[in-house]
Amino acid sequence: MFDYARDFLRFLVSPPKEQAKALAVIKRMRLGRHYLGKCGYWRSLLTGRSIDQDGNPIPWMNYAMVGFLKERLSSNMTMFEYGSGYSSLFFASYCRSVLSLEHNRDFYELFHGQARANNDIRLVGDSIEDYCGFIKEGDTLYDVIVIDGLHRNECAKQCLDNLTPNGVILFDDINEYAWDEGIRHLKEIGFKQLTMGGLKPQSYAGASTSVGTMENFVPWRGNSNMRRPTYEHRQSPFGSSDGRPQSGRSVRRGRDSARTDQGAGRTSPERRTGRASDRRTRRCAA
């Protein structure tokens, strides 16, 4: 808070020309031409809700992860969500079905009335048995499990039996040390981790969200509704086309090998010039 006050005082005593520049930037942001305006950040601050520029609900996650989910989620997916909210409304607009748990009655009543027909929000107790173990009461398998509520470390351990073979775990706020145990457990059993961080709605601080996937598959591959990311090596960011992780170093090594193969049997102009000068030198010496 002291930093904000200091910057504001500095703005007040700055020359009129500098003030005009700052006001012009703020005006562009308010008009939505700036990134923060386009993603709806300013509107979320003014309304106190996690929404985009058009007023549509979005998860209370960083904007990079929200954009990633918009591309990857599809209408044939089933989702289980620990913790409800604006994210429940968002996920229900992309997935076939969403089952969300909520332990706070006020929060439950707020979003239960706004839920779509394919979004089932359940009010449960806040104990580990009632909250984390709820997913085990049925034998339903889910394509995506979101961990964004209570007891996240324990949820990461108890939800695995209800995850499909090609399933994905979405673990929010991994920048908080309290959840290190859950992240470490997923890594120990073979999950690969993709983390995105940045600013999120209604917040002045950055936050990180992680996507957890098993090592032997590429998540969400083959969904007809998914827009493919345009990477240079045309592979998923989680690994190669056969599901094995592929590092940038191996990609560069492949490109270098291809250049070597293409250049085999050909002589560069510099080398041709050097050989000609050598022949002339030998003639003069003779």
Disulfide bonds with the S-S distance in Angstrom:
none
